[in-house]
């Protein structure tokens, strides 16, 4: 039996906050446990064919896959899914945040999402991975 493929973190390639989040995750020793792809990329477009309900999503999305199913995590659930897989205090912090109900967490997520471009800026191009990171990125 083959192991499940790594989860994929889909992020807004034009969002300064998302870029910082991805950069922080990539700096973690456990970054290799994930794959990364922009919401504007081919991999996300292929996911939309299987999950049309994701059309228009502009938040963080995590695709968790196994041999027989796909599970989608959105907004705060996606963020916490990623943080839980990192080393050190961020993983513990993600467990602490899980005590709050999803609607409350997502309310906070949406508040940050509404102001992300004003606070963190918007980029004209998707992030370019370093040569070492390239294997972790999907189109």
N, C-alpha and C positions, 0 to 999 in steps of 0.2 A: 504494500500500500504506500503510495507516494504521499509526502507531507503536503499540507495545504499551501497554496501559494501565498506569498506575503500580502497583507492588506495594502490597498492603494489609497493614499491621501490625495484627493482632488482639491485644489485650491485655486483661488482667483489669481491668475498670473499677472494681473495689472494692479493688484492691491498691495500697497506698501506694508500694511500690517500682516497680511498673509505671507509676504516675502520674508518678513522678519521671523514669523512663526516657523516657516519651513527652514530658514537658516539656523534657527535655534535647534530644531529637531535634528538637522543634519550634523550639527556639532556634537550631538550626543553619541556615546559609544554604541547605543542600541539602534542607531538610525538604519542600519542594514536590515532590520526586521520589517521595514516598511518600503513601499515604492511610492513615487510621487508623480503627479501629472496635473497640468493646469486644466481648469474647467473649459478652457478654450481649445483643448487639444483633441486629437483623434481618439484617444482612449476613452475620454468622457463621451464623445459623440457615439462611440460604439455602445457604451453603457446606456445612453439615452434610447437606443433602439430596443434594448431589453427592458428598460424602466422608463417609459415615457412620462411617468408622473414626476420625474426629476427635471423636466423641461422648465427653464426659467429660474432654476435654483442658482442663487449667487452666494451661497454660504459654503462652508467647508463640508465636504462629503467624504466618508470613508467607505470603501467597498471591502467587505470581509468575505472571502470565498472559501468554499470547500468543494469536495468532489460533486456534491449533489445539490448545493444551494448557494445563493448569494444573499448577504445581509447588508443593508444600507444603514449607515449612521449619519445623521444630519446635525448641523448646528452644534450645540453644546455637547451632545453625545459624541459627535465626531472629534471634537477637541479633546474631550476626556479620554476617549479611546486611544488617541495618539499619546497623550501625556502619560497614561497608565503604562505604556510600553517603554518609557524612557528610564534612564538610570537616576537614582538619587531622589532628591526632594520633590521633583515635579510629579513623579509617580505617586508619592504619598499625598501630595496636594490634590491630585485628581480623585483619589479615594475620599478625601475630605469633602470636596465639592459634590460628590454623588449623594451626600445626605440631603441635599436640596432637591425638591421634585423637579422633573424635567421642565414643566411649564415656567417655573420660576427661573431656572438656569437659562432657558431659551429667551426669556424676557431680557435678561442681562446680555445675552449673546446678540440679540437683535438691536439693543441700544448701542452697543459697541459697533455693530455692523453698519448702522445708519450714519455714524460719524467717522468711519474708518478712513474715507478718502480725504475728508477735511483735516483730520489729525495726522495721518500717516502718508498722505499723498497717493497719487495714482501714477503708475508707470506706463510708458507707451509700448513697452515690450515685455514679454515673459522673461523670467529669470533664466540666466544661462548657468547651468551647473558646471562646476569645475571638472577637470578630467577624472578626478577620483570619484566624484558624485555621479557621473554620467550613467553608470550601470544601475543606479537607483531610480532614474527618471524614465518615464514612458512618454511616448509622443502625445 
